[in-house]
Amino acid sequence: MANESRIRERIAILDEIARQVKPLKPPVVAFEKSIRRTSFRVLISVLLSARTRDPVTKAASEKLFNQAPTATEIARLDETDIAQLIYPVGFYKQKAAHIKKIAELMKERDEIPNTLEELTQLPGVGRKTANLVLALAFNQPAIAVDIHVFRISKRLGWASGSTPDRVEVELRNSFPPDQWIRINQTLVGFGQTLCKPKGPLCSQCSITDHCNFFRNSQSG
């Protein structure tokens, strides 16, 4: 764990990011609010979100669950029907196959698994998906490192790892567990609105004094 002053500074930066992003209404907020109904819906919606923009994922999730609200009902659907319902999310055919298998596994259960180890045994569920499910469905301390979290953590100098797993470890060592859940939504919202992959809106950002990326762009 980083020293206490460094921890406090990073929490303050996270607070400031959240403050400046909130009025911009990033899509991640509406997406997460829409899926927090059952743990199964959280799982399937987060699985759908990989390589897909949040508004597209939200629409696909709503279409699927309006047609088949439970694991038992989804398990009754043909894989091709699931694929049509979730189109045009990225890799929709592959995701339809995973969803069908997960629904068949979950239809006899009251709850989906609530551990990283069990979740990552499910078809199509990797560490990032599992961590986000743990946070959203079970309020467990977890850090889901997607493309936004990965990019922004490195821009701010919070991480230097070359893989999402390594960045997750660095963030876990840099923040206390009571901050882990908020890291994903805060940084994803930041990435969707201001700290974009290309053409980040640095002139509108209030944390440039803490940003390695901004300093390097100015000195270059």
Buried (B, 14 or more C-beta within 10 A) or exposed (E): EBEEEEBEEBBEBBEBBBEBBEEEEBBBBEBBEBBEEBBBBBBBBBBBBBEBBBEBBBBBBBEBBEBBBBBEEBBBBEBEBBBBBBBEBBBBEEBBBBBBBBBBBBBEEEEBBEEBEEBBEBBBBBBBBBBBBBBBBBEBBBBBBBEBBBBBBBBBEBBEBEEBEBBBBBBBEBBEEEBBBBBBBBBBBBBBBBBEEEEBEBEEBEBBEBBEBBEEEEEE
